[in-house]
């Protein structure tokens, strides 16, 4: 029996451009707690590590001098809670699929490729978004930041999903848009396809990758190299 190819996808900035809705949720919380708002481009650089990191880095991480340090953990937790609640209620207002995604998912399904999602978004939010944007049924498994006791860049986030999907690490790929995806792929020993203009502060040249793509148009040419091996 020939082992099926398994493809794992990041979610935010890879399958779906979620930055506008993340920005709206982020700015809602910022205004409520008396902090400055961010632009969509700012948000794109702050995503990737999950809600707590997004809020945390914006308030007491990168912008530490601008905002001042918040020492009250209760306030930090409240901000994250408010963010998740608002975002969950407005998760698919302006978010849209990355160019070529639906065509590629249909092609992959036709070619008997197993597909899963590994995201640092909370699992219930990831599933809800995938359902609302109507691509959930393409995936055999969706793992969020809270699915296991670890998440990206820990390689087990990927390898555990591959195992659950009854795949083979030696016949698996990861597609993502940031160093978080790249580092987990590299540690897991699976090829990594990087999307340009990802949700990251790093330049493409600074991120490990085997292939670089602008979007999902014509990505089949790359996948075919792995499909019959």
Secondary structure, DSSP 8 states (H G I E B T S, - for coil): -----EEEE--BTTTEE-HHHHHHHHHHHHHHTT-----HHHHHHH-SS-HHHHHHIIIIITTHHHH-----HHHHHHHHHHHHHHHHHTTTSS-EE-TTHHHHHHHHHHTT-EEEEE-SS-HHHHHHHHHHTT-GGG-SEEE-TTTSS--TTSTHHHHHHHHHTT--GGGEEEEESSHHHHHHHHHHT-EEEEESS-SSSS-GGGS--SEEESSSTTTHHHHHHHHT-
